[in-house]
Amino acid sequence: MSQKNLYVTGKNGKRLGGGAAQLRRIKEHGGWDAYHEELIGRVTRKVYDEVMDEMNRPVLKVVK
């Protein structure tokens, strides 16, 4: 994660970025295992949706 696009608010209300923000986000999700499980679930869902959209797209051919 890039420091430029991840910011969270710490316990004391300060804005955190970079590694501190990533560690805070991981802690909020319940640790590394829970964080990775949730992340893999989101990625899997996105890939599945894209594949299903492509499979459901009709194949049209131009007949002359």
mmCIF file of the N, C-alpha and C atoms, coordinates in Angstrom:
data_MODEL
# 
_entry.id   MODEL 
# 
loop_
_atom_site.group_PDB 
_atom_site.id 
_atom_site.type_symbol 
_atom_site.label_atom_id 
_atom_site.label_alt_id 
_atom_site.label_comp_id 
_atom_site.label_asym_id 
_atom_site.label_entity_id 
_atom_site.label_seq_id 
_atom_site.pdbx_PDB_ins_code 
_atom_site.Cartn_x 
_atom_site.Cartn_y 
_atom_site.Cartn_z 
_atom_site.occupancy 
_atom_site.B_iso_or_equiv 
_atom_site.pdbx_formal_charge 
_atom_site.auth_seq_id 
_atom_site.auth_comp_id 
_atom_site.auth_asym_id 
_atom_site.auth_atom_id 
_atom_site.pdbx_PDB_model_num 
ATOM 1   N N  . MET A 1 1  ? 0.847   -1.184  0.000   1.00 0.00 ? 1  MET A N  1 
ATOM 2   C CA . MET A 1 1  ? 0.000   0.000   0.000   1.00 0.00 ? 1  MET A CA 1 
ATOM 3   C C  . MET A 1 1  ? 0.885   1.238   0.000   1.00 0.00 ? 1  MET A C  1 
ATOM 4   N N  . SER A 1 2  ? 0.480   2.182   -0.725  1.00 0.00 ? 2  SER A N  1 
ATOM 5   C CA . SER A 1 2  ? 1.260   3.400   -0.847  1.00 0.00 ? 2  SER A CA 1 
ATOM 6   C C  . SER A 1 2  ? 0.865   4.395   0.242   1.00 0.00 ? 2  SER A C  1 
ATOM 7   N N  . GLN A 1 3  ? 1.842   5.125   0.694   1.00 0.00 ? 3  GLN A N  1 
ATOM 8   C CA . GLN A 1 3  ? 1.581   6.127   1.717   1.00 0.00 ? 3  GLN A CA 1 
ATOM 9   C C  . GLN A 1 3  ? 0.641   7.208   1.198   1.00 0.00 ? 3  GLN A C  1 
ATOM 10  N N  . LYS A 1 4  ? 0.610   7.403   -0.101  1.00 0.00 ? 4  LYS A N  1 
ATOM 11  C CA . LYS A 1 4  ? -0.197  8.467   -0.677  1.00 0.00 ? 4  LYS A CA 1 
ATOM 12  C C  . LYS A 1 4  ? -1.688  8.162   -0.669  1.00 0.00 ? 4  LYS A C  1 
ATOM 13  N N  . ASN A 1 5  ? -2.075  6.878   -0.623  1.00 0.00 ? 5  ASN A N  1 
ATOM 14  C CA . ASN A 1 5  ? -3.497  6.593   -0.735  1.00 0.00 ? 5  ASN A CA 1 
ATOM 15  C C  . ASN A 1 5  ? -4.093  5.891   0.469   1.00 0.00 ? 5  ASN A C  1 
ATOM 16  N N  . LEU A 1 6  ? -3.341  5.665   1.528   1.00 0.00 ? 6  LEU A N  1 
ATOM 17  C CA . LEU A 1 6  ? -3.896  5.036   2.723   1.00 0.00 ? 6  LEU A CA 1 
ATOM 18  C C  . LEU A 1 6  ? -3.651  5.922   3.924   1.00 0.00 ? 6  LEU A C  1 
ATOM 19  N N  . TYR A 1 7  ? -4.726  6.417   4.470   1.00 0.00 ? 7  TYR A N  1 
ATOM 20  C CA . TYR A 1 7  ? -4.661  7.204   5.686   1.00 0.00 ? 7  TYR A CA 1 
ATOM 21  C C  . TYR A 1 7  ? -5.745  6.716   6.617   1.00 0.00 ? 7  TYR A C  1 
ATOM 22  N N  . VAL A 1 8  ? -5.430  6.576   7.901   1.00 0.00 ? 8  VAL A N  1 
ATOM 23  C CA . VAL A 1 8  ? -6.406  6.210   8.912   1.00 0.00 ? 8  VAL A CA 1 
ATOM 24  C C  . VAL A 1 8  ? -6.216  7.123   10.109  1.00 0.00 ? 8  VAL A C  1 
ATOM 25  N N  . THR A 1 9  ? -7.191  7.118   10.986  1.00 0.00 ? 9  THR A N  1 
ATOM 26  C CA . THR A 1 9  ? -7.112  7.919   12.202  1.00 0.00 ? 9  THR A CA 1 
ATOM 27  C C  . THR A 1 9  ? -6.701  7.022   13.349  1.00 0.00 ? 9  THR A C  1 
ATOM 28  N N  . GLY A 1 10 ? -5.674  7.435   14.075  1.00 0.00 ? 10 GLY A N  1 
ATOM 29  C CA . GLY A 1 10 ? -5.176  6.668   15.211  1.00 0.00 ? 10 GLY A CA 1 
ATOM 30  C C  . GLY A 1 10 ? -6.062  6.840   16.441  1.00 0.00 ? 10 GLY A C  1 
ATOM 31  N N  . LYS A 1 11 ? -5.671  6.182   17.533  1.00 0.00 ? 11 LYS A N  1 
ATOM 32  C CA . LYS A 1 11 ? -6.428  6.246   18.789  1.00 0.00 ? 11 LYS A CA 1 
ATOM 33  C C  . LYS A 1 11 ? -6.565  7.677   19.301  1.00 0.00 ? 11 LYS A C  1 
ATOM 34  N N  . ASN A 1 12 ? -5.509  8.464   19.153  1.00 0.00 ? 12 ASN A N  1 
ATOM 35  C CA . ASN A 1 12 ? -5.522  9.826   19.684  1.00 0.00 ? 12 ASN A CA 1 
ATOM 36  C C  . ASN A 1 12 ? -6.083  10.851  18.695  1.00 0.00 ? 12 ASN A C  1 
ATOM 37  N N  . GLY A 1 13 ? -6.617  10.390  17.566  1.00 0.00 ? 13 GLY A N  1 
ATOM 38  C CA . GLY A 1 13 ? -7.221  11.286  16.594  1.00 0.00 ? 13 GLY A CA 1 
ATOM 39  C C  . GLY A 1 13 ? -6.272  11.809  15.539  1.00 0.00 ? 13 GLY A C  1 
ATOM 40  N N  . LYS A 1 14 ? -4.998  11.429  15.620  1.00 0.00 ? 14 LYS A N  1 
ATOM 41  C CA . LYS A 1 14 ? -4.037  11.884  14.619  1.00 0.00 ? 14 LYS A CA 1 
ATOM 42  C C  . LYS A 1 14 ? -4.178  11.065  13.337  1.00 0.00 ? 14 LYS A C  1 
ATOM 43  N N  . ARG A 1 15 ? -3.848  11.691  12.230  1.00 0.00 ? 15 ARG A N  1 
ATOM 44  C CA . ARG A 1 15 ? -3.905  11.043  10.920  1.00 0.00 ? 15 ARG A CA 1 
ATOM 45  C C  . ARG A 1 15 ? -2.617  10.248  10.713  1.00 0.00 ? 15 ARG A C  1 
ATOM 46  N N  . LEU A 1 16 ? -2.768  8.970   10.390  1.00 0.00 ? 16 LEU A N  1 
ATOM 47  C CA . LEU A 1 16 ? -1.622  8.106   10.165  1.00 0.00 ? 16 LEU A CA 1 
ATOM 48  C C  . LEU A 1 16 ? -1.522  7.766   8.696   1.00 0.00 ? 16 LEU A C  1 
ATOM 49  N N  . GLY A 1 17 ? -0.309  7.655   8.189   1.00 0.00 ? 17 GLY A N  1 
ATOM 50  C CA . GLY A 1 17 ? -0.080  7.275   6.802   1.00 0.00 ? 17 GLY A CA 1 
ATOM 51  C C  . GLY A 1 17 ? 1.042   6.267   6.724   1.00 0.00 ? 17 GLY A C  1 
ATOM 52  N N  . GLY A 1 18 ? 1.168   5.610   5.587   1.00 0.00 ? 18 GLY A N  1 
ATOM 53  C CA . GLY A 1 18 ? 2.258   4.679   5.354   1.00 0.00 ? 18 GLY A CA 1 
ATOM 54  C C  . GLY A 1 18 ? 2.148   3.404   6.164   1.00 0.00 ? 18 GLY A C  1 
ATOM 55  N N  . GLY A 1 19 ? 3.276   2.954   6.685   1.00 0.00 ? 19 GLY A N  1 
ATOM 56  C CA . GLY A 1 19 ? 3.335   1.708   7.440   1.00 0.00 ? 19 GLY A CA 1 
ATOM 57  C C  . GLY A 1 19 ? 2.483   1.736   8.696   1.00 0.00 ? 19 GLY A C  1 
ATOM 58  N N  . ALA A 1 20 ? 2.449   2.872   9.375   1.00 0.00 ? 20 ALA A N  1 
ATOM 59  C CA . ALA A 1 20 ? 1.633   2.987   10.585  1.00 0.00 ? 20 ALA A CA 1 
ATOM 60  C C  . ALA A 1 20 ? 0.152   2.832   10.249  1.00 0.00 ? 20 ALA A C  1 
ATOM 61  N N  . ALA A 1 21 ? -0.267  3.390   9.126   1.00 0.00 ? 21 ALA A N  1 
ATOM 62  C CA . ALA A 1 21 ? -1.668  3.268   8.716   1.00 0.00 ? 21 ALA A CA 1 
ATOM 63  C C  . ALA A 1 21 ? -1.998  1.830   8.355   1.00 0.00 ? 21 ALA A C  1 
ATOM 64  N N  . GLN A 1 22 ? -1.080  1.167   7.671   1.00 0.00 ? 22 GLN A N  1 
ATOM 65  C CA . GLN A 1 22 ? -1.317  -0.227  7.292   1.00 0.00 ? 22 GLN A CA 1 
ATOM 66  C C  . GLN A 1 22 ? -1.407  -1.107  8.538   1.00 0.00 ? 22 GLN A C  1 
ATOM 67  N N  . LEU A 1 23 ? -0.510  -0.917  9.491   1.00 0.00 ? 23 LEU A N  1 
ATOM 68  C CA . LEU A 1 23 ? -0.566  -1.714  10.719  1.00 0.00 ? 23 LEU A CA 1 
ATOM 69  C C  . LEU A 1 23 ? -1.852  -1.445  11.498  1.00 0.00 ? 23 LEU A C  1 
ATOM 70  N N  . ARG A 1 24 ? -2.291  -0.203  11.529  1.00 0.00 ? 24 ARG A N  1 
ATOM 71  C CA . ARG A 1 24 ? -3.541  0.146   12.220  1.00 0.00 ? 24 ARG A CA 1 
ATOM 72  C C  . ARG A 1 24 ? -4.734  -0.539  11.537  1.00 0.00 ? 24 ARG A C  1 
ATOM 73  N N  . ARG A 1 25 ? -4.766  -0.513  10.198  1.00 0.00 ? 25 ARG A N  1 
ATOM 74  C CA . ARG A 1 25 ? -5.849  -1.150  9.439   1.00 0.00 ? 25 ARG A CA 1 
ATOM 75  C C  . ARG A 1 25 ? -5.864  -2.658  9.700   1.00 0.00 ? 25 ARG A C  1 
ATOM 76  N N  . ILE A 1 26 ? -4.690  -3.280  9.717   1.00 0.00 ? 26 ILE A N  1 
ATOM 77  C CA . ILE A 1 26 ? -4.589  -4.718  9.974   1.00 0.00 ? 26 ILE A CA 1 
ATOM 78  C C  . ILE A 1 26 ? -5.093  -5.036  11.382  1.00 0.00 ? 26 ILE A C  1 
ATOM 79  N N  . LYS A 1 27 ? -4.731  -4.218  12.345  1.00 0.00 ? 27 LYS A N  1 
ATOM 80  C CA . LYS A 1 27 ? -5.188  -4.428  13.716  1.00 0.00 ? 27 LYS A CA 1 
ATOM 81  C C  . LYS A 1 27 ? -6.701  -4.296  13.818  1.00 0.00 ? 27 LYS A C  1 
ATOM 82  N N  . GLU A 1 28 ? -7.282  -3.349  13.091  1.00 0.00 ? 28 GLU A N  1 
ATOM 83  C CA . GLU A 1 28 ? -8.739  -3.167  13.105  1.00 0.00 ? 28 GLU A CA 1 
ATOM 84  C C  . GLU A 1 28 ? -9.463  -4.368  12.517  1.00 0.00 ? 28 GLU A C  1 
ATOM 85  N N  . HIS A 1 29 ? -8.826  -5.086  11.581  1.00 0.00 ? 29 HIS A N  1 
ATOM 86  C CA . HIS A 1 29 ? -9.437  -6.266  10.962  1.00 0.00 ? 29 HIS A CA 1 
ATOM 87  C C  . HIS A 1 29 ? -9.216  -7.531  11.776  1.00 0.00 ? 29 HIS A C  1 
ATOM 88  N N  . GLY A 1 30 ? -8.498  -7.452  12.876  1.00 0.00 ? 30 GLY A N  1 
ATOM 89  C CA . GLY A 1 30 ? -8.318  -8.608  13.737  1.00 0.00 ? 30 GLY A CA 1 
ATOM 90  C C  . GLY A 1 30 ? -7.003  -9.340  13.555  1.00 0.00 ? 30 GLY A C  1 
ATOM 91  N N  . GLY A 1 31 ? -6.026  -8.725  12.923  1.00 0.00 ? 31 GLY A N  1 
ATOM 92  C CA . GLY A 1 31 ? -4.712  -9.338  12.761  1.00 0.00 ? 31 GLY A CA 1 
ATOM 93  C C  . GLY A 1 31 ? -4.432  -9.717  11.319  1.00 0.00 ? 31 GLY A C  1 
ATOM 94  N N  . TRP A 1 32 ? -3.216  -10.226 11.101  1.00 0.00 ? 32 TRP A N  1 
ATOM 95  C CA . TRP A 1 32 ? -2.756  -10.562 9.756   1.00 0.00 ? 32 TRP A CA 1 
ATOM 96  C C  . TRP A 1 32 ? -3.653  -11.578 9.076   1.00 0.00 ? 32 TRP A C  1 
ATOM 97  N N  . ASP A 1 33 ? -3.981  -12.659 9.786   1.00 0.00 ? 33 ASP A N  1 
ATOM 98  C CA . ASP A 1 33 ? -4.762  -13.729 9.166   1.00 0.00 ? 33 ASP A CA 1 
ATOM 99  C C  . ASP A 1 33 ? -6.139  -13.241 8.723   1.00 0.00 ? 33 ASP A C  1 
ATOM 100 N N  . ALA A 1 34 ? -6.826  -12.530 9.599   1.00 0.00 ? 34 ALA A N  1 
ATOM 101 C CA . ALA A 1 34 ? -8.158  -12.023 9.262   1.00 0.00 ? 34 ALA A CA 1 
ATOM 102 C C  . ALA A 1 34 ? -8.072  -10.988 8.138   1.00 0.00 ? 34 ALA A C  1 
ATOM 103 N N  . TYR A 1 35 ? -7.051  -10.157 8.179   1.00 0.00 ? 35 TYR A N  1 
ATOM 104 C CA . TYR A 1 35 ? -6.864  -9.138  7.145   1.00 0.00 ? 35 TYR A CA 1 
ATOM 105 C C  . TYR A 1 35 ? -6.646  -9.789  5.786   1.00 0.00 ? 35 TYR A C  1 
ATOM 106 N N  . HIS A 1 36 ? -5.757  -10.777 5.731   1.00 0.00 ? 36 HIS A N  1 
ATOM 107 C CA . HIS A 1 36 ? -5.478  -11.445 4.468   1.00 0.00 ? 36 HIS A CA 1 
ATOM 108 C C  . HIS A 1 36 ? -6.683  -12.245 3.980   1.00 0.00 ? 36 HIS A C  1 
ATOM 109 N N  . GLU A 1 37 ? -7.410  -12.854 4.889   1.00 0.00 ? 37 GLU A N  1 
ATOM 110 C CA . GLU A 1 37 ? -8.610  -13.603 4.495   1.00 0.00 ? 37 GLU A CA 1 
ATOM 111 C C  . GLU A 1 37 ? -9.642  -12.680 3.859   1.00 0.00 ? 37 GLU A C  1 
ATOM 112 N N  . GLU A 1 38 ? -9.840  -11.517 4.451   1.00 0.00 ? 38 GLU A N  1 
ATOM 113 C CA . GLU A 1 38 ? -10.795 -10.541 3.912   1.00 0.00 ? 38 GLU A CA 1 
ATOM 114 C C  . GLU A 1 38 ? -10.307 -10.003 2.567   1.00 0.00 ? 38 GLU A C  1 
ATOM 115 N N  . LEU A 1 39 ? -9.010  -9.723  2.458   1.00 0.00 ? 39 LEU A N  1 
ATOM 116 C CA . LEU A 1 39 ? -8.436  -9.205  1.219   1.00 0.00 ? 39 LEU A CA 1 
ATOM 117 C C  . LEU A 1 39 ? -8.549  -10.230 0.095   1.00 0.00 ? 39 LEU A C  1 
ATOM 118 N N  . ILE A 1 40 ? -8.218  -11.474 0.369   1.00 0.00 ? 40 ILE A N  1 
ATOM 119 C CA . ILE A 1 40 ? -8.318  -12.538 -0.630  1.00 0.00 ? 40 ILE A CA 1 
ATOM 120 C C  . ILE A 1 40 ? -9.774  -12.740 -1.036  1.00 0.00 ? 40 ILE A C  1 
ATOM 121 N N  . GLY A 1 41 ? -10.694 -12.621 -0.093  1.00 0.00 ? 41 GLY A N  1 
ATOM 122 C CA . GLY A 1 41 ? -12.111 -12.739 -0.416  1.00 0.00 ? 41 GLY A CA 1 
ATOM 123 C C  . GLY A 1 41 ? -12.576 -11.658 -1.379  1.00 0.00 ? 41 GLY A C  1 
ATOM 124 N N  . ARG A 1 42 ? -12.115 -10.422 -1.157  1.00 0.00 ? 42 ARG A N  1 
ATOM 125 C CA . ARG A 1 42 ? -12.487 -9.327  -2.050  1.00 0.00 ? 42 ARG A CA 1 
ATOM 126 C C  . ARG A 1 42 ? -11.912 -9.528  -3.444  1.00 0.00 ? 42 ARG A C  1 
ATOM 127 N N  . VAL A 1 43 ? -10.649 -9.932  -3.527  1.00 0.00 ? 43 VAL A N  1 
ATOM 128 C CA . VAL A 1 43 ? -10.009 -10.148 -4.826  1.00 0.00 ? 43 VAL A CA 1 
ATOM 129 C C  . VAL A 1 43 ? -10.697 -11.285 -5.566  1.00 0.00 ? 43 VAL A C  1 
ATOM 130 N N  . THR A 1 44 ? -10.974 -12.369 -4.858  1.00 0.00 ? 44 THR A N  1 
ATOM 131 C CA . THR A 1 44 ? -11.646 -13.514 -5.470  1.00 0.00 ? 44 THR A CA 1 
ATOM 132 C C  . THR A 1 44 ? -13.014 -13.125 -6.001  1.00 0.00 ? 44 THR A C  1 
ATOM 133 N N  . ARG A 1 45 ? -13.770 -12.358 -5.246  1.00 0.00 ? 45 ARG A N  1 
ATOM 134 C CA . ARG A 1 45 ? -15.093 -11.916 -5.666  1.00 0.00 ? 45 ARG A CA 1 
ATOM 135 C C  . ARG A 1 45 ? -15.006 -11.055 -6.916  1.00 0.00 ? 45 ARG A C  1 
ATOM 136 N N  . LYS A 1 46 ? -14.025 -10.159 -6.966  1.00 0.00 ? 46 LYS A N  1 
ATOM 137 C CA . LYS A 1 46 ? -13.872 -9.279  -8.121  1.00 0.00 ? 46 LYS A CA 1 
ATOM 138 C C  . LYS A 1 46 ? -13.519 -10.088 -9.378  1.00 0.00 ? 46 LYS A C  1 
ATOM 139 N N  . VAL A 1 47 ? -12.597 -11.022 -9.249  1.00 0.00 ? 47 VAL A N  1 
ATOM 140 C CA . VAL A 1 47 ? -12.214 -11.861 -10.392 1.00 0.00 ? 47 VAL A CA 1 
ATOM 141 C C  . VAL A 1 47 ? -13.404 -12.697 -10.846 1.00 0.00 ? 47 VAL A C  1 
ATOM 142 N N  . TYR A 1 48 ? -14.129 -13.279 -9.909  1.00 0.00 ? 48 TYR A N  1 
ATOM 143 C CA . TYR A 1 48 ? -15.300 -14.091 -10.237 1.00 0.00 ? 48 TYR A CA 1 
ATOM 144 C C  . TYR A 1 48 ? -16.339 -13.266 -11.000 1.00 0.00 ? 48 TYR A C  1 
ATOM 145 N N  . ASP A 1 49 ? -16.618 -12.063 -10.509 1.00 0.00 ? 49 ASP A N  1 
ATOM 146 C CA . ASP A 1 49 ? -17.603 -11.203 -11.172 1.00 0.00 ? 49 ASP A CA 1 
ATOM 147 C C  . ASP A 1 49 ? -17.174 -10.854 -12.598 1.00 0.00 ? 49 ASP A C  1 
ATOM 148 N N  . GLU A 1 50 ? -15.879 -10.556 -12.796 1.00 0.00 ? 50 GLU A N  1 
ATOM 149 C CA . GLU A 1 50 ? -15.395 -10.232 -14.135 1.00 0.00 ? 50 GLU A CA 1 
ATOM 150 C C  . GLU A 1 50 ? -15.498 -11.429 -15.070 1.00 0.00 ? 50 GLU A C  1 
ATOM 151 N N  . VAL A 1 51 ? -15.153 -12.607 -14.584 1.00 0.00 ? 51 VAL A N  1 
ATOM 152 C CA . VAL A 1 51 ? -15.231 -13.809 -15.416 1.00 0.00 ? 51 VAL A CA 1 
ATOM 153 C C  . VAL A 1 51 ? -16.688 -14.098 -15.777 1.00 0.00 ? 51 VAL A C  1 
ATOM 154 N N  . MET A 1 52 ? -17.595 -13.977 -14.832 1.00 0.00 ? 52 MET A N  1 
ATOM 155 C CA . MET A 1 52 ? -19.010 -14.245 -15.104 1.00 0.00 ? 52 MET A CA 1 
ATOM 156 C C  . MET A 1 52 ? -19.583 -13.223 -16.081 1.00 0.00 ? 52 MET A C  1 
ATOM 157 N N  . ASP A 1 53 ? -19.181 -11.963 -15.961 1.00 0.00 ? 53 ASP A N  1 
ATOM 158 C CA . ASP A 1 53 ? -19.638 -10.942 -16.908 1.00 0.00 ? 53 ASP A CA 1 
ATOM 159 C C  . ASP A 1 53 ? -19.168 -11.269 -18.324 1.00 0.00 ? 53 ASP A C  1 
ATOM 160 N N  . GLU A 1 54 ? -17.919 -11.714 -18.431 1.00 0.00 ? 54 GLU A N  1 
ATOM 161 C CA . GLU A 1 54 ? -17.381 -12.058 -19.746 1.00 0.00 ? 54 GLU A CA 1 
ATOM 162 C C  . GLU A 1 54 ? -18.072 -13.289 -20.322 1.00 0.00 ? 54 GLU A C  1 
ATOM 163 N N  . MET A 1 55 ? -18.359 -14.272 -19.488 1.00 0.00 ? 55 MET A N  1 
ATOM 164 C CA . MET A 1 55 ? -19.023 -15.485 -19.961 1.00 0.00 ? 55 MET A CA 1 
ATOM 165 C C  . MET A 1 55 ? -20.464 -15.220 -20.369 1.00 0.00 ? 55 MET A C  1 
ATOM 166 N N  . ASN A 1 56 ? -21.123 -14.286 -19.722 1.00 0.00 ? 56 ASN A N  1 
ATOM 167 C CA . ASN A 1 56 ? -22.520 -13.992 -20.010 1.00 0.00 ? 56 ASN A CA 1 
ATOM 168 C C  . ASN A 1 56 ? -22.703 -13.017 -21.171 1.00 0.00 ? 56 ASN A C  1 
ATOM 169 N N  . ARG A 1 57 ? -21.610 -12.445 -21.652 1.00 0.00 ? 57 ARG A N  1 
ATOM 170 C CA . ARG A 1 57 ? -21.678 -11.526 -22.771 1.00 0.00 ? 57 ARG A CA 1 
ATOM 171 C C  . ARG A 1 57 ? -21.974 -12.332 -24.042 1.00 0.00 ? 57 ARG A C  1 
ATOM 172 N N  . PRO A 1 58 ? -22.982 -11.931 -24.790 1.00 0.00 ? 58 PRO A N  1 
ATOM 173 C CA . PRO A 1 58 ? -23.314 -12.683 -25.997 1.00 0.00 ? 58 PRO A CA 1 
ATOM 174 C C  . PRO A 1 58 ? -22.226 -12.543 -27.062 1.00 0.00 ? 58 PRO A C  1 
ATOM 175 N N  . VAL A 1 59 ? -22.013 -13.631 -27.777 1.00 0.00 ? 59 VAL A N  1 
ATOM 176 C CA . VAL A 1 59 ? -21.032 -13.622 -28.869 1.00 0.00 ? 59 VAL A CA 1 
ATOM 177 C C  . VAL A 1 59 ? -21.812 -13.343 -30.151 1.00 0.00 ? 59 VAL A C  1 
ATOM 178 N N  . LEU A 1 60 ? -21.621 -12.178 -30.703 1.00 0.00 ? 60 LEU A N  1 
ATOM 179 C CA . LEU A 1 60 ? -22.327 -11.787 -31.908 1.00 0.00 ? 60 LEU A CA 1 
ATOM 180 C C  . LEU A 1 60 ? -21.359 -11.767 -33.090 1.00 0.00 ? 60 LEU A C  1 
ATOM 181 N N  . LYS A 1 61 ? -21.822 -12.314 -34.201 1.00 0.00 ? 61 LYS A N  1 
ATOM 182 C CA . LYS A 1 61 ? -21.018 -12.321 -35.400 1.00 0.00 ? 61 LYS A CA 1 
ATOM 183 C C  . LYS A 1 61 ? -21.765 -11.550 -36.482 1.00 0.00 ? 61 LYS A C  1 
ATOM 184 N N  . VAL A 1 62 ? -21.013 -10.835 -37.301 1.00 0.00 ? 62 VAL A N  1 
ATOM 185 C CA . VAL A 1 62 ? -21.596 -10.094 -38.404 1.00 0.00 ? 62 VAL A CA 1 
ATOM 186 C C  . VAL A 1 62 ? -21.752 -11.041 -39.585 1.00 0.00 ? 62 VAL A C  1 
ATOM 187 N N  . VAL A 1 63 ? -22.983 -11.137 -40.092 1.00 0.00 ? 63 VAL A N  1 
ATOM 188 C CA . VAL A 1 63 ? -23.261 -12.000 -41.234 1.00 0.00 ? 63 VAL A CA 1 
ATOM 189 C C  . VAL A 1 63 ? -23.443 -11.113 -42.452 1.00 0.00 ? 63 VAL A C  1 
ATOM 190 N N  . LYS A 1 64 ? -22.743 -11.449 -43.532 1.00 0.00 ? 64 LYS A N  1 
ATOM 191 C CA . LYS A 1 64 ? -22.844 -10.639 -44.748 1.00 0.00 ? 64 LYS A CA 1 
ATOM 192 C C  . LYS A 1 64 ? -23.649 -11.341 -45.790 1.00 0.00 ? 64 LYS A C  1 
# 
